[in-house]
Amino acid sequence: MYDVVSSEESSVPGLPGKVVLRPDHDDVVDTLAADLFMQAQACVRTFGDFHLAVSATPACEPLLLRLMVDPQVRSLPWGRTHVWLCDEQDGSRGRLLHEYWGDHAGVPESQFHLISGADQGGAEAYDALLRQTLAWREPGHDRLDAVLLSIDALGCVASLAPGEPNDDERLIRAGPDAAGVMTASMTRRLINASRLVAVLASGEDGRRGLERVRDELAGGEQRSPGTWLSPVGGELRWYMERASMPRQVHG
């Protein structure tokens, strides 16, 4: 793991990993953008490239834009970056990501990897592409360098549905999300193999999602996908504003 930029950290009982707490959402976005920039620089120096996976949800839009317009992070080594989608539904995630980065970031077209469809065929094709691309790295380093997720009010991330099996050897799976919408998404195996898993918690929905994760873990449950995040040889970070910080449980 390569250290990201130093951030204010706060203890949130019951949440695994590290918490990065900022006064407001704009400060959270600034910090997360800076951390991704530093992670990219470190990985390019070490491996020659940077593999970034993004769950292109509306909650992540401010960050996608910030990486394009903030001069302090705009020089992220996009030409050495492989961009991956964490999940896809009806094509909207890929369209959103391409809208912000496709013609502006400077990522070579051959390194901008979108999921062709939220079905079994699309999942299998993306799985094969991931394995083929990461295989160019030395053994032991053939994993994603950073995964950017947002958490919703149900504690879901990357369109994964509660109760999915833990023994899935695939990198990409196809199936319904928590709302029953057909999706293709990265499995917990792939996400937890990453060097950095960054989870953005925004507003009331983010707070409720974090509380669900905390409460399920405290009760010995791991149904919500947010409870499955546990990088092996990597780092888990929760980025939140004060308004999204879980309320204390008294009693």
Rosetta silent file (secondary structure, phi, psi, omega in degrees, C-alpha in Angstrom):
SEQUENCE: MYDVVSSEESSVPGLPGKVVLRPDHDDVVDTLAADLFMQAQACVRTFGDFHLAVSATPACEPLLLRLMVDPQVRSLPWGRTHVWLCDEQDGSRGRLLHEYWGDHAGVPESQFHLISGADQGGAEAYDALLRQTLAWREPGHDRLDAVLLSIDALGCVASLAPGEPNDDERLIRAGPDAAGVMTASMTRRLINASRLVAVLASGEDGRRGLERVRDELAGGEQRSPGTWLSPVGGELRWYMERASMPRQVHG
SCORE:     score description
SCORE:     0.000 S_00000001
   1 L     0.000  142.072  178.924    0.000    0.000    0.000 S_00000001
   2 L  -110.832  133.951 -174.229    1.229    3.496   -0.765 S_00000001
   3 L   -63.663  136.091  173.024    0.445    6.284    1.634 S_00000001
   4 L   -93.422  173.126 -175.025   -2.102    8.824    0.515 S_00000001
   5 L   -60.026  142.692 -177.463   -1.966   12.451    1.541 S_00000001
   6 L   -63.840  133.300 -177.787   -2.308   12.994    5.261 S_00000001
   7 L  -132.054  157.537  173.153   -5.871   13.811    6.285 S_00000001
   8 L   -62.814  127.734 -179.998   -7.724   14.629    9.471 S_00000001
   9 E  -117.361  149.055 -179.763   -8.858   11.326   10.883 S_00000001
  10 L  -138.738  145.594  179.230  -11.534   10.672   13.453 S_00000001
  11 L   -83.659  127.827  172.888  -12.560    7.559   15.299 S_00000001
  12 L  -120.831  103.043 -176.661  -16.052    6.269   14.559 S_00000001
  13 L   -53.942  132.229  176.288  -16.727    3.278   16.813 S_00000001
  14 L    96.684  -13.847  177.460  -17.870    0.229   14.883 S_00000001
  15 L   -97.896  128.716  176.769  -16.536    1.212   11.466 S_00000001
  16 L   -74.834  166.725  177.860  -13.512   -0.737   10.208 S_00000001
  17 L    75.567 -155.217 -177.152  -10.636    1.000    8.484 S_00000001
  18 E  -114.974  147.607  178.330   -9.951    4.733    8.763 S_00000001
  19 E  -109.893  130.100  173.793  -12.334    7.659    8.806 S_00000001
  20 E  -109.514  111.903 -173.933  -11.511   10.944    7.072 S_00000001
  21 E  -109.858  133.482  178.217  -13.755   13.626    8.531 S_00000001
  22 E  -132.107  157.294 -176.768  -14.185   17.122    7.115 S_00000001
  23 L   -61.635  -39.558 -177.458  -16.481   20.021    8.118 S_00000001
  24 L  -143.000  174.186 -172.902  -18.495   20.017    4.890 S_00000001
  25 H   -65.832  -35.960 -179.855  -18.929   18.135    1.646 S_00000001
  26 H   -62.452  -39.763  177.301  -16.738   20.460   -0.398 S_00000001
  27 H   -67.375  -35.357  177.070  -13.824   19.812    1.941 S_00000001
  28 H   -61.934  -46.509 -179.707  -14.463   16.071    1.704 S_00000001
  29 H   -62.115  -42.784  177.472  -14.272   16.219   -2.090 S_00000001
  30 H   -57.593  -46.733 -176.991  -11.048   18.248   -1.925 S_00000001
  31 H   -66.366  -44.706 -179.569   -9.419   15.723    0.391 S_00000001
  32 H   -64.675  -40.211  177.475  -10.507   12.676   -1.573 S_00000001
  33 H   -61.519  -42.691  179.198   -9.323   14.229   -4.840 S_00000001
  34 H   -65.387  -39.043  178.975   -5.920   14.953   -3.286 S_00000001
  35 H   -64.845  -42.710  177.837   -5.664   11.412   -1.918 S_00000001
  36 H   -65.024  -37.767  177.590   -6.425    9.880   -5.312 S_00000001
  37 H   -60.274  -47.133 -179.482   -3.869   12.185   -6.908 S_00000001
  38 H   -66.445  -38.067  177.903   -1.164   11.038   -4.499 S_00000001
  39 H   -64.159  -41.590  179.296   -2.128    7.392   -4.940 S_00000001
  40 H   -62.928  -46.011 -179.631   -1.909    7.766   -8.721 S_00000001
  41 H   -60.190  -44.193 -178.457    1.517    9.410   -8.562 S_00000001
  42 H   -64.580  -42.032 -177.746    2.890    6.687   -6.275 S_00000001
  43 H   -70.941  -37.399  177.830    1.566    3.839   -8.415 S_00000001
  44 H   -65.500  -39.747  177.337    2.822    5.317  -11.683 S_00000001
  45 H   -63.149  -36.825 -173.885    6.280    5.720  -10.172 S_00000001
  46 H   -87.387  -43.459 -172.599    6.272    2.124   -8.956 S_00000001
  47 H  -110.576  -16.212 -177.648    4.371    0.206  -11.636 S_00000001
  48 L    94.133  -10.505  178.071    4.283    2.558  -14.604 S_00000001
  49 L  -153.861  174.896 -176.583    0.500    2.887  -14.557 S_00000001
  50 E  -137.650  123.283 -179.835   -2.500    3.471  -12.292 S_00000001
  51 E  -106.289  111.538 -176.310   -5.664    1.357  -12.264 S_00000001
  52 E  -116.950  124.713  176.366   -8.649    3.300  -10.902 S_00000001
  53 E  -108.375  135.628 -173.918  -12.146    1.826  -10.591 S_00000001
  54 E  -128.107  132.229  167.338  -15.093    4.191  -10.141 S_00000001
  55 L   -92.199  100.549 -169.586  -18.696    3.656   -9.153 S_00000001
  56 L   -81.925   67.890  177.468  -20.065    6.545  -11.200 S_00000001
  57 L   -89.383  162.611  175.171  -23.065    7.382   -9.046 S_00000001
  58 H   -55.903  -31.836  179.827  -24.592   10.862   -8.746 S_00000001
  59 H   -63.634  -26.444 -178.887  -22.986   11.088   -5.283 S_00000001
  60 H   -89.723   -6.529 -176.706  -19.548   10.875   -6.922 S_00000001
  61 H   -54.831  -45.731 -179.969  -20.238   13.571   -9.537 S_00000001
  62 H   -57.749  -34.846  178.634  -18.663   16.436   -7.547 S_00000001
  63 H   -71.738  -41.656  178.520  -15.435   14.440   -7.290 S_00000001
  64 H   -57.903  -41.516  178.755  -15.430   13.533  -10.980 S_00000001
  65 H   -70.043  -42.306 -177.148  -15.733   17.226  -11.792 S_00000001
  66 H   -59.429  -38.086  179.874  -13.166   18.330   -9.194 S_00000001
  67 H   -67.566  -16.158  178.478  -10.510   16.111  -10.727 S_00000001
  68 H   -94.445  -28.425 -169.367  -11.042   17.932  -14.027 S_00000001
  69 H  -112.634  -17.018 -179.046  -11.138   21.557  -12.868 S_00000001
  70 L   -83.960  116.724 -177.436   -8.925   21.847   -9.782 S_00000001
  71 H   -58.041  -27.367 -176.816   -5.393   22.834  -10.910 S_00000001
  72 H   -71.247  -23.191 -178.786   -3.859   21.085   -7.895 S_00000001
  73 H  -122.137   -5.096 -177.298   -5.094   17.652   -9.012 S_00000001
  74 H   -62.779  -24.447 -178.459   -5.746   18.185  -12.722 S_00000001
  75 L   -85.398   16.259  171.560   -2.212   16.971  -13.470 S_00000001
  76 L   -49.039  139.662 -174.513   -3.011   13.461  -12.264 S_00000001
  77 L   -71.027   71.619 -175.765   -1.141   11.159  -14.700 S_00000001
  78 H   -61.811  -34.043 -179.015   -4.194   10.434  -16.839 S_00000001
  79 H   -65.213  -19.040  178.142   -2.121    9.188  -19.745 S_00000001
  80 H  -106.861   10.064 -174.875   -0.871    6.351  -17.526 S_00000001
  81 E  -101.578  134.182  168.469   -4.274    5.693  -15.945 S_00000001
  82 E  -100.001  123.665  179.994   -6.639    2.813  -16.679 S_00000001
  83 E  -102.577  127.263  179.719  -10.211    3.778  -15.798 S_00000001
  84 E  -121.590  153.772  173.516  -12.624    0.980  -14.845 S_00000001
  85 E   -96.061  132.351  174.982  -16.303    0.933  -13.903 S_00000001
  86 L   -73.271  -31.315 -175.796  -17.235   -0.695  -10.607 S_00000001
  87 E  -160.073  155.674  178.343  -20.787   -1.291  -11.788 S_00000001
  88 E  -144.501  145.342  177.876  -23.191   -0.714  -14.652 S_00000001
  89 L  -118.281  -87.536 -177.693  -26.960   -0.877  -14.989 S_00000001
  90 L  -106.403   19.719 -176.443  -28.578    0.559  -18.090 S_00000001
  91 L    96.159   -7.426 -174.926  -25.506    2.301  -19.435 S_00000001
  92 H   -69.261  -33.730 -179.219  -26.028    5.362  -17.237 S_00000001
  93 H   -67.244  -44.443  178.868  -22.888    4.843  -15.135 S_00000001
  94 H   -64.804  -39.560  178.842  -20.669    4.638  -18.183 S_00000001
  95 H   -63.943  -42.005 -179.651  -22.332    7.659  -19.781 S_00000001
  96 H   -63.699  -45.401 -179.301  -21.845    9.725  -16.629 S_00000001
  97 H   -64.538  -41.305 -179.769  -18.183    8.787  -16.323 S_00000001
  98 H   -68.509  -33.256  179.046  -17.530    9.440  -19.999 S_00000001
  99 H   -60.562  -40.299 -178.135  -19.320   12.788  -19.796 S_00000001
 100 H   -83.959  -39.589 -170.399  -16.862   14.034  -17.190 S_00000001
 101 H  -114.193  -22.332 -170.357  -13.668   12.280  -18.220 S_00000001
 102 H   -55.124  -48.745 -176.818  -14.066   10.816  -21.694 S_00000001
 103 L  -106.312    5.818 -171.732  -13.071   13.844  -23.753 S_00000001
 104 L  -122.913  -31.464 -172.053  -11.396   15.892  -21.025 S_00000001
 105 L   -74.891  -32.897 -174.876   -9.125   13.782  -18.824 S_00000001
 106 L    92.843   17.972  175.046   -6.642   12.660  -21.448 S_00000001
 107 L   -77.959  126.119  176.744   -7.061    8.943  -20.801 S_00000001
 108 L   -55.772  142.962 -177.418   -6.207    7.000  -23.987 S_00000001
 109 H   -55.216  -35.781 -178.889   -9.302    5.373  -25.454 S_00000001
 110 H   -70.868   -9.559 -179.720   -7.708    1.943  -25.058 S_00000001
 111 H  -112.216    6.319  178.166   -7.420    2.586  -21.294 S_00000001
 112 E  -105.647   98.212 -167.721  -10.980    3.822  -20.745 S_00000001
 113 E  -102.636  109.722  176.652  -12.809    0.585  -19.980 S_00000001
 114 L  -104.746  156.345  178.753  -16.617    0.610  -19.927 S_00000001
 115 L   -86.619  128.737 -172.847  -18.937   -2.345  -19.334 S_00000001
 116 L   -72.741  -25.560 -179.402  -20.770   -3.287  -22.517 S_00000001
 117 L  -171.722  151.580 -178.325  -23.951   -4.484  -20.816 S_00000001
 118 L   -88.928   48.702  179.325  -25.495   -5.357  -17.461 S_00000001
 119 L  -131.684 -179.197 -176.438  -26.005   -8.993  -18.419 S_00000001
 120 H   -61.985  -39.981  179.086  -24.046  -12.213  -18.155 S_00000001
 121 H   -63.329  -43.662  178.388  -22.282  -11.627  -21.454 S_00000001
 122 H   -64.691  -39.460  179.174  -21.216   -8.124  -20.480 S_00000001
 123 H   -65.698  -43.634 -178.792  -20.010   -9.318  -17.080 S_00000001
 124 H   -66.661  -38.640  179.194  -17.973  -12.177  -18.534 S_00000001
 125 H   -65.871  -40.341 -179.958  -16.373   -9.940  -21.162 S_00000001
 126 H   -70.016  -38.274  175.990  -15.391   -7.348  -18.543 S_00000001
 127 H   -57.571  -47.244 -179.085  -14.065  -10.054  -16.235 S_00000001
 128 H   -64.956  -39.690  179.607  -11.829  -11.349  -19.028 S_00000001
 129 H   -64.940  -42.112  177.596  -10.610   -7.842  -19.908 S_00000001
 130 H   -59.334  -48.534 -178.594   -9.689   -7.120  -16.290 S_00000001
 131 H   -62.460  -42.998 -178.446   -7.725  -10.344  -15.959 S_00000001
 132 H   -64.878  -42.068 -176.577   -5.946   -9.815  -19.268 S_00000001
 133 H   -72.059  -45.135 -178.939   -5.011   -6.200  -18.504 S_00000001
 134 H   -70.515  -20.698 -179.885   -3.864   -6.713  -14.917 S_00000001
 135 L   -66.048  -16.282  177.964   -1.821   -9.759  -15.949 S_00000001
 136 L   -69.937  -17.527  178.025    0.744   -7.389  -17.495 S_00000001
 137 L   -83.531  163.416  177.703    1.857   -6.502  -13.988 S_00000001
 138 L   -64.895  147.863  176.857    4.241   -8.572  -11.900 S_00000001
 139 L   -54.255  135.971 -177.446    2.628  -11.355   -9.840 S_00000001
 140 L    94.897  -19.654  178.056    1.377   -9.974   -6.547 S_00000001
 141 L  -112.861    7.170 -176.053    0.850   -6.512   -8.005 S_00000001
 142 L   -86.153   68.536  179.654   -1.911   -7.537  -10.429 S_00000001
 143 L  -148.443  169.673  178.493   -4.743   -5.725   -8.681 S_00000001
 144 L   -71.034  144.773 -178.514   -6.595   -2.431   -8.755 S_00000001
 145 L   -87.380  -29.156  178.202   -4.763    0.520   -7.231 S_00000001
 146 E  -156.311  140.511  176.144   -7.840    2.425   -6.057 S_00000001
 147 E  -124.838  124.041  179.950  -11.579    1.808   -5.942 S_00000001
 148 E  -105.265  119.482 -178.635  -13.946    4.757   -5.504 S_00000001
 149 E  -125.409  159.754  165.830  -17.367    3.914   -4.076 S_00000001
 150 E  -122.379  152.307 -178.989  -20.327    5.768   -2.614 S_00000001
 151 L  -111.755  136.293 -179.373  -22.599    4.313    0.047 S_00000001
 152 L   -99.787 -176.457 -174.403  -26.387    4.670   -0.037 S_00000001
 153 L   -65.235  -21.286  179.655  -28.970    4.651    2.746 S_00000001
 154 L   -90.721    2.032 -178.062  -29.219    0.841    2.642 S_00000001
 155 L    78.569   19.553 -178.446  -25.489    0.392    3.148 S_00000001
 156 L   -92.841  146.336  175.140  -25.032   -0.737   -0.454 S_00000001
 157 L  -135.783  148.965  173.323  -21.939   -0.077   -2.574 S_00000001
 158 L    54.838   30.039  178.436  -21.117   -0.847   -6.220 S_00000001
 159 L    61.027   17.690  176.160  -24.691   -2.054   -6.922 S_00000001
 160 L   -76.022  145.970 -178.036  -24.035   -5.208   -4.907 S_00000001
 161 L   -99.678  145.329  177.766  -27.110   -6.793   -3.345 S_00000001
 162 L   -57.324  144.234  174.017  -27.380   -7.874    0.303 S_00000001
 163 L    83.238    9.168  179.294  -26.777  -11.536    0.985 S_00000001
 164 L   -69.926  150.341 -176.690  -24.570  -12.319   -1.997 S_00000001
 165 L   -65.531  152.830 -178.011  -22.179  -15.278   -1.541 S_00000001
 166 L   -94.449   -8.227 -173.384  -18.655  -14.687   -0.299 S_00000001
 167 L  -102.113   21.089 -178.140  -17.044  -17.512   -2.270 S_00000001
 168 L   -73.492  119.829 -179.821  -17.491  -16.011   -5.737 S_00000001
 169 L   -84.862   -7.320  179.876  -14.262  -16.492   -7.717 S_00000001
 170 L   -73.475  159.822  172.419  -15.414  -14.131  -10.442 S_00000001
 171 L   -93.326  -31.249  179.383  -14.216  -10.556  -10.721 S_00000001
 172 E  -128.087  136.339  177.807  -17.487   -9.334  -12.265 S_00000001
 173 E  -124.560  154.882  175.465  -20.966  -10.675  -11.582 S_00000001
 174 E  -117.965  135.261 -179.823  -24.329  -10.070  -13.220 S_00000001
 175 E   170.025  175.328 -179.230  -27.532  -10.016  -11.210 S_00000001
 176 E   -74.009  146.302  173.934  -30.153   -7.799   -9.580 S_00000001
 177 L   -85.917 -167.737 -176.311  -29.162   -5.083   -7.140 S_00000001
 178 L   -63.223  -25.075  179.416  -31.023   -4.316   -3.906 S_00000001
 179 L   -94.870    2.883  179.499  -33.833   -2.678   -5.896 S_00000001
 180 L    86.899    6.282  179.546  -34.094   -5.569   -8.350 S_00000001
 181 L   -82.481  132.463 -179.301  -32.383   -3.705  -11.209 S_00000001
 182 E   -67.238  129.589 -178.013  -30.142   -5.899  -13.362 S_00000001
 183 E  -138.144  157.400  165.108  -26.512   -4.874  -12.938 S_00000001
 184 E  -113.956  127.303 -174.397  -22.987   -5.967  -13.760 S_00000001
 185 E  -146.656  156.895  175.365  -20.683   -5.161  -10.862 S_00000001
 186 E   -66.739  141.289  178.972  -17.312   -5.916   -9.361 S_00000001
 187 L   -80.654  164.290  178.050  -17.406   -8.684   -6.781 S_00000001
 188 H   -62.162  -29.075  178.266  -16.299   -8.269   -3.198 S_00000001
 189 H   -60.497  -47.201 -178.690  -13.287  -10.442   -4.050 S_00000001
 190 H   -68.502  -44.874 -178.584  -11.994   -7.909   -6.587 S_00000001
 191 H   -61.753  -44.217 -176.895  -12.805   -4.851   -4.476 S_00000001
 192 H   -75.441   -8.573  174.580  -11.146   -6.267   -1.366 S_00000001
 193 L   -87.759   -3.202 -173.559   -7.999   -7.114   -3.324 S_00000001
 194 L   -78.691  156.823  179.534   -7.456   -3.419   -4.119 S_00000001
 195 L   -70.285  -38.607 -179.528   -4.734   -1.227   -2.647 S_00000001
 196 E  -138.367  126.118  172.170   -7.135    1.517   -1.609 S_00000001
 197 E  -113.262  113.110 -177.633  -10.901    1.344   -1.160 S_00000001
 198 E  -109.532  121.316 -177.394  -12.318    4.853   -0.733 S_00000001
 199 E  -113.079  122.436 -179.922  -15.970    5.143    0.303 S_00000001
 200 E   -96.925  122.474  177.128  -17.733    8.495   -0.011 S_00000001
 201 E  -110.795  117.755 -174.038  -20.630    9.088    2.395 S_00000001
 202 L  -118.939  130.267  171.014  -22.755   12.086    1.424 S_00000001
 203 H    60.149 -155.934 -177.079  -25.576   13.745    3.317 S_00000001
 204 H   -64.804  -41.364  178.807  -28.416   11.978    5.093 S_00000001
 205 H   -61.429  -41.289  178.232  -28.300    8.890    2.890 S_00000001
 206 H   -63.036  -42.460  179.066  -24.612    8.480    3.608 S_00000001
 207 H   -61.854  -45.229 -179.822  -25.174    8.805    7.339 S_00000001
 208 H   -63.981  -37.798  178.255  -27.946    6.206    7.311 S_00000001
 209 H   -65.232  -42.177  178.042  -25.793    3.847    5.274 S_00000001
 210 H   -64.849  -39.740  178.445  -22.878    4.181    7.682 S_00000001
 211 H   -64.370  -37.666  177.874  -25.164    3.590   10.650 S_00000001
 212 H   -64.162  -44.946  178.421  -26.495    0.438    9.024 S_00000001
 213 H   -59.834  -48.944  179.904  -22.968   -0.854    8.439 S_00000001
 214 H   -58.899  -46.481 -175.669  -21.957   -0.070   12.019 S_00000001
 215 H   -68.802  -38.501  178.445  -25.076   -1.624   13.535 S_00000001
 216 H   -65.929  -42.521  178.561  -24.903   -4.791   11.447 S_00000001
 217 H   -63.883  -39.643  179.158  -21.255   -5.330   12.321 S_00000001
 218 H   -65.291  -31.074 -179.657  -21.998   -4.754   16.002 S_00000001
 219 L   -91.126    5.944  178.961  -24.780   -7.338   15.822 S_00000001
 220 L    78.895   15.707  178.457  -22.645   -9.917   14.073 S_00000001
 221 L  -103.025  154.296  173.829  -24.414   -9.471   10.731 S_00000001
 222 L  -144.215   55.788 -179.995  -22.856   -8.798    7.350 S_00000001
 223 L   -85.409  -45.170 -178.042  -25.803   -8.506    5.013 S_00000001
 224 L   -70.224  135.750 -178.533  -25.284   -4.988    3.676 S_00000001
 225 H   -54.127  -30.070  178.471  -22.495   -4.786    1.072 S_00000001
 226 H   -62.029  -24.357  179.315  -20.811   -1.996    3.027 S_00000001
 227 H   -78.198  -12.150 -176.924  -20.049   -4.493    5.788 S_00000001
 228 H   -86.749   -8.701 -174.877  -18.078   -6.668    3.361 S_00000001
 229 L   -72.796  115.121 -178.950  -15.374   -4.085    2.741 S_00000001
 230 L  -159.095   76.975 -175.357  -12.133   -5.437    4.164 S_00000001
 231 L   -57.667  135.424  177.443   -9.149   -4.965    1.834 S_00000001
 232 L   -93.570  112.330 -177.207   -6.485   -7.658    2.067 S_00000001
 233 L    73.263   18.670  178.989   -3.107   -5.933    2.046 S_00000001
 234 L  -134.303 -165.826 -176.153   -4.804   -2.628    1.290 S_00000001
 235 E  -129.637  137.538  175.354   -6.511    0.253    3.065 S_00000001
 236 E  -107.430  126.554  178.122  -10.173    1.078    3.648 S_00000001
 237 E  -129.480  134.614  175.642  -11.074    4.740    4.082 S_00000001
 238 E  -106.041  120.974 -179.721  -14.475    6.307    4.777 S_00000001
 239 E  -104.789  122.858 -176.039  -14.747    9.938    3.639 S_00000001
 240 E  -148.541  153.394  170.196  -17.502   11.929    5.303 S_00000001
 241 E   -90.160  167.651 -178.060  -18.641   15.386    6.280 S_00000001
 242 H   -61.302  -33.047  179.906  -19.803   16.086    9.811 S_00000001
 243 H   -68.057  -19.748 -179.482  -23.437   15.905    8.704 S_00000001
 244 H   -97.930   -2.366 -177.846  -22.849   12.331    7.502 S_00000001
 245 L   -68.385  130.355 -179.062  -21.118   11.128   10.658 S_00000001
 246 L   -56.937  141.393  177.237  -23.101    8.291   12.291 S_00000001
 247 L   -73.355  145.820 -179.444  -24.986    9.265   15.407 S_00000001
 248 L   -69.142  145.531  176.509  -23.745    7.783   18.619 S_00000001
 249 L   -96.088  123.173 -179.396  -25.649    4.883   20.093 S_00000001
 250 L  -105.920  142.277  173.556  -26.508    5.433   23.743 S_00000001
 251 L   139.105    0.000    0.000  -27.501    2.820   26.062 S_00000001
